[in-house]
Structures are given as C-alpha cells and as structure tokens.
C-alpha cells in the first residue's frame, strides 16, 4: 500500500516506490489534501502476480459526470491501443523540451488511466508496462465496474470500454477531486 508524505503545500504520496505529486489544481483545492489518502486507502494488484498496486474505487455518479464532461471536451483517449502511442509521443515531446530548456521540469501526475475491472491478465500487464515507462506523470485507477457497464455509462448502451485515459490536467484534476466528494 502507498505511503503519504504531506509536505507544505505539496501533497504527494508514495505508490509502488514512486513519489507522485498531484496536479497544481488539486493542490490548490481544499479537498486536495484528502486525495493521497483516498488513493492509498484501497489498492489492488494489477494482476495476480504483479508487484504494482493501483488505487481502486467505485464508479460514483460524480465520477461518471466528470468522465462524460472530459469526453465532451475531447480530453479522453479511449482504449489501451490509443493511449500507449499517445503517451510515447508526449514523452518524446517532453524529452525534447527538457533538452532545450535549462530549467528542470517538475514531474506531476498529468495523465490518468481509468480501467474497468474485468480485463485479462495480459491487459493489466500492458498497463503495468505503461506505468513503469511513464513514471510519475501517469496514474492508473481501477474501477469496480465491468467494461460493458463502464462503456454504457460514458458512451451509451452497447459501447464497451476497458480503459480511458484522461489526457488533460483539468480533466485529471476534476476526476481526482471528485474522488473526495461524497456520493449522495
């Protein structure tokens, strides 16, 4: 399970041996201080023999609304096959920017993988590879919902979804902050 490190104005937490810093929008929000605890209270191994734990949660109405809003705003990448190359391209771009800049870039969670709970072991091993490759800027979260129900809630009936990647810091922040809001 993760450990908390609540520094001055810098909520960060340790998950799988990596210190993760939350987006600035989360840090600035009063609910933000609760997010590290929320993300480390309930975790699950990605697959049976994995050493990688990810936060697990129930898909609340608030989270569904955040995901729908992100989809409408074009801030969602659907499926592992689309997310992996997108992350690789972003990583190349960040590498180029770092080489041309004299200022070190702080690494924060800026992308979020939101997964259904009924994937095959191979799927979760691929997610684990992405998490290791893209380090502290990528966080994954496993929902207590199957791909059929997940897809229907976000895209409509008959639309299965095993993984969505929130690829914009505002969408990531909105999702994380919705975790702190109690469901009515």
C-alpha positions in Angstrom: 0.0 0.0 0.0 1.1 3.6 -0.6 2.5 5.9 2.0 1.6 9.5 2.5 4.0 12.4 2.5 2.1 15.6 3.2 4.6 18.4 2.7 3.9 22.1 2.9 1.5 22.8 0.1 2.8 19.8 -1.8 0.5 16.7 -1.3 2.4 13.8 -2.6 2.3 10.1 -2.0 4.3 7.0 -2.5 2.8 4.3 -4.6 4.8 1.4 -5.9 8.0 3.0 -4.8 7.4 6.2 -6.7 6.6 9.6 -5.2 3.7 11.0 -7.1 2.9 14.7 -7.0 -0.7 15.8 -7.7 -1.7 18.4 -10.3 -1.5 22.0 -9.1 -5.3 22.4 -9.5 -5.7 19.6 -6.9 -3.1 21.0 -4.6 -4.9 24.4 -4.7 -8.3 23.0 -3.8 -9.2 22.4 -0.1 -10.3 18.8 -1.0 -6.8 18.1 -2.5 -5.2 17.3 0.9 -7.6 14.3 1.2 -6.7 12.8 -2.2 -3.5 11.0 -1.3 -5.2 9.1 1.5 -8.1 8.3 -0.8 -5.8 6.9 -3.4 -3.8 4.8 -1.0 -6.5 3.5 1.3 -7.9 0.9 -1.1 -5.5 -0.6 -3.7 -5.4 -3.7 -5.8 -2.6 -5.6 -7.6 -2.9 -5.0 -11.3 -2.8 -8.8 -11.9 -2.3 -11.8 -9.7 1.5 -11.9 -9.7 2.0 -8.2 -10.2 4.1 -6.1 -7.8 2.2 -3.0 -8.9 -0.8 -1.8 -6.9 -3.3 0.7 -8.2 -6.0 2.7 -6.4 -9.4 1.0 -6.6 -12.8 2.8 -6.3 -16.4 2.6 -7.0 -17.7 4.4 -10.1 -19.9 7.1 -8.4 -22.3 9.4 -10.2 -19.8 12.3 -9.7 -17.0 10.3 -11.5 -19.4 9.4 -14.3 -20.2 13.0 -14.8 -16.5 14.0 -14.8 -15.8 11.4 -17.4 -18.7 12.4 -19.6 -17.6 16.1 -19.4 -14.0 15.1 -20.3 -15.3 13.1 -23.2 -17.4 16.0 -24.5 -14.3 18.3 -24.1 -12.1 16.0 -26.1 -9.9 15.2 -23.1 -10.3 11.4 -23.3 -8.4 8.8 -25.2 -10.3 5.5 -25.4 -8.5 2.2 -25.2 -5.1 0.9 -24.4 -4.2 0.8 -28.1 -4.7 4.5 -28.4 -3.3 5.6 -25.1 0.1 3.8 -25.4 1.2 5.6 -28.6 -0.2 8.9 -27.3 1.9 8.6 -24.1 5.0 7.7 -26.1 4.6 10.7 -28.4 4.1 13.0 -25.4 7.2 11.5 -23.7 9.3 12.3 -26.8 8.0 15.9 -26.8 8.7 16.3 -23.1 12.2 14.9 -23.7 12.9 17.4 -26.5 11.5 20.3 -24.4 13.7 19.3 -21.4 16.8 19.2 -23.6 16.1 22.7 -24.9 15.4 24.1 -21.5 17.8 25.0 -18.7 15.0 24.8 -16.2 14.3 21.3 -14.7 10.6 20.4 -15.1 8.8 19.2 -12.0 7.0 15.9 -12.6 3.4 15.7 -11.6 0.5 13.4 -12.3 -0.8 14.8 -15.6 -2.4 11.7 -17.2 -4.9 9.2 -15.6 -5.7 5.7 -16.8 -9.2 4.7 -15.6 -9.8 1.0 -16.0 -12.7 -1.4 -15.8 -12.3 -4.4 -13.5 -12.8 -7.3 -15.9 -9.7 -7.2 -18.1 -7.5 -10.2 -18.9 -4.1 -10.6 -17.2 -2.4 -9.6 -20.5 -4.3 -6.3 -20.5 -3.2 -5.4 -16.9 0.4 -6.4 -17.7 0.4 -3.9 -20.6 -1.0 -1.3 -18.2 1.8 -2.1 -15.8 4.4 -1.6 -18.6 2.9 1.9 -19.3 3.0 2.8 -15.6 6.7 1.8 -15.4 7.6 3.5 -18.6 5.8 6.8 -18.0 6.6 7.0 -14.3 5.2 9.7 -12.0 3.3 11.6 -14.7 0.9 8.7 -15.2 -1.5 7.3 -12.6 -3.9 4.3 -13.0 -7.1 3.7 -11.2 -9.2 0.6 -11.2 -13.0 0.9 -11.0 -15.4 -1.6 -9.6 -17.2 -2.0 -12.9 -17.1 -4.2 -15.9 -16.3 -2.9 -19.4 -19.9 -3.3 -20.6 -21.3 -1.2 -17.8 -18.4 1.3 -17.9 -18.9 1.9 -21.7 -22.7 2.2 -21.4 -22.4 4.9 -18.6 -20.0 7.0 -20.6 -20.8 6.4 -24.3 -24.2 4.7 -24.3 -25.6 1.2 -24.5 -23.6 -1.5 -26.2 -20.3 0.5 -26.1 -17.7 -1.5 -24.1 -14.8 0.4 -22.5 -12.0 -1.3 -20.7 -9.7 1.8 -20.4 -10.0 5.5 -20.7 -7.1 7.9 -20.4 -7.7 11.4 -19.2 -5.1 13.4 -21.2 -5.6 16.9 -19.9 -4.6 18.2 -16.5 -8.1 19.8 -15.9 -9.8 16.5 -16.5 -7.4 14.6 -14.3 -7.8 17.2 -11.6 -11.6 17.1 -11.8 -11.6 13.3 -11.6 -9.3 13.3 -8.6 -11.3 16.0 -6.8 -14.5 14.1 -7.5 -13.0 11.2 -5.5 -13.0 13.5 -2.4 -16.7 14.4 -2.9 -19.2 12.1 -1.0 -21.8 10.5 -3.3 -25.3 11.4 -2.4 
